[in-house]
Amino acid sequence: MASGFDPQTMDPHALALLYHSRVSTQVYESLVGRDEQFRLEPALALSWQAMDERTWRFKLRPGVVFHDGSPMSADDVVFSVDRARQPPSQRAFQLGAVAEVRKVDALTVDFVLGSPDAVFPEKLPFIGVMSKAWASRHGVERAQDFNGKQETFAVRNANGTGPFRLERYEPDVRVVLKANERWWGRGDKRNGNLDEVSFLPIRQEATRLAALSSGEVDLVLDPPFQDVARLKADPGLTVMQVADLGQQYLAFDQSREQLLDADVKGRNPFKDRRVRQAVYQAINVDLIVGKVLRGQATPTGAFLSPLVDGSLAELDRRLPYDPVAAKKLLAQAGYPDGFAVTLDCVNIAWRENVCQAATAMLAQVGIRTTLRSSATNQFFPKLSQATGTFVEFGWTPTTDAWATLNALFHSFGQGGAGTFNVGRYANPALDTLIDGIRVEPDLMRRRAMVGVALRLIGDDLPYVPLYRRTLSWAMQKKVKAVQWPDDIVALRWVKV
């Protein structure tokens, strides 16, 4: 399999990035998983139930062993969840409600919450379970500090319970996984037949496709947009497509009184909503989708996909592209001649191309934008450290809205709130609403509250919503896979 991205680390709790999850979830399993229709299903937990409004009990699957042969028990689950919810784990934002994780017996765990959460199991995908003994033996009781460039044993080694075990990880070269013959789910009729999988990070688009054409690669997760039509017409290939659960945004520094990378002194233009709206209306997303992305995306004015529970389809309409209105807004905000600023973007071709198109459009209204492209290991820390001034980034949510609202739009604070609030946007009224969504037990009322929060975000424009990709996987005809809307391949179901 080939992609433009390297997973960066094998530590299951160090990162909350799609490109990391694609690999780590094959090795490390969570208490709950997803079926072919992307619905929650049992994984390491056979069942779960709310004991009272603040306690959830999970019954663990018996007979599960780690890749080193040691049995999994409640002690490992308690250790792993505590590890994931403590800094520097980037998964802590999902677990802010957890006050305590308690072992009841060897195969039973209670989650005690600080406040009620009617959909708590939705928080647990991506919280991989590690062996407590293995972590202690190798000095990795705490998650890797990825932003601090920490090197630990868990970066290049792994010991999960998943359908595949890590054979080796060579950063930016390859990850080799081998089938775990002792996996508890080996007898599932949905299973594929893979013995070994190599993930190859190939940044150059032409090189990725050449590897597919030559047969060196069986599956490309991110074929270039301009080549999708040609790939569909190739009789030797299959192209699978689905609407992305995630989307792309532009984020603004809204915390500093003076921008770091701008020619405006003593002021921060992005604190003014009129400036943020000017950026929004200066960018012709329809043209970007049509020309740069070759129609392989959908422009959006929403901040969460309609596939997310509580998100409203009516919020998907964008403000009109209107450079004249954008100039007027800038003048009203006190920037009649515009200003200069730097836009950060990851150095993957399609995202660079979108950023280049956006900078040209912004220049037309007086926002003179310099594009700064960075490698993934330099770019992604900017998101959680909030060191960018103006940033293009993407986010793939779960089907529950709260985790995304808490991670992206809540004020930065304790318990993982605002972990990926790139510009450190703060709105106390929105914080109260997001906190209320987490504890609201009535699902209909909860969905209504999500709609109110999304309308409030749309009114305030802390980010500019751009588009949702059409996810395309190009593969040899001999490959059969299940395509999820989060762009992760469940390798256990792949057949060759």
Sequence and secondary structure as in RCSB ss.txt:
>XXXX:A:sequence
MASGFDPQTMDPHALALLYHSRVSTQVYESLVGRDEQFRLEPALALSWQAMDERTWRFKLRPGVVFHDGSPMSAD
DVVFSVDRARQPPSQRAFQLGAVAEVRKVDALTVDFVLGSPDAVFPEKLPFIGVMSKAWASRHGVERAQDFNGKQ
ETFAVRNANGTGPFRLERYEPDVRVVLKANERWWGRGDKRNGNLDEVSFLPIRQEATRLAALSSGEVDLVLDPPF
QDVARLKADPGLTVMQVADLGQQYLAFDQSREQLLDADVKGRNPFKDRRVRQAVYQAINVDLIVGKVLRGQATPT
GAFLSPLVDGSLAELDRRLPYDPVAAKKLLAQAGYPDGFAVTLDCVNIAWRENVCQAATAMLAQVGIRTTLRSSA
TNQFFPKLSQATGTFVEFGWTPTTDAWATLNALFHSFGQGGAGTFNVGRYANPALDTLIDGIRVEPDLMRRRAMV
GVALRLIGDDLPYVPLYRRTLSWAMQKKVKAVQWPDDIVALRWVKV
>XXXX:A:secstr
 EES       TTT   HHHHHHHHHHS  SEEE TTS EEESSEEEEEEEETTEEEEEE TT B TTS B  HH
HHHHHHHHHTSTT TTGGGGTTEEEEEEEETTEEEEEESS  TTGGGG TT     HHHHHHTT SS   TTTT 
  HHHH     SSEEEEEEETTTEEEEEE TT TTTT TT    SEEEEEE   HHHHHHHHHHTS SEESS  G
GGHHHHHH TTEEEEEEE S EEEEEE  S SS SSBS  S  GGGSHHHHHHHHHH  HHHIIIIISTT EEE 
  SS TTSTT  GGGG      HHHHHHHHHHTT TT EEEEEEEES HHHHHHHHHHHHHHHTTTEEEEEEEE 
HHHHHHHHHHT  SEEEEEE   SSHHHHIIIIIS S GGGTTTT TT    HHHHHHHHHHHH   HHHHHHHH
HHHHHHHHHH SEEE EEEEEEEEEETT B  B TTS B GGG B 
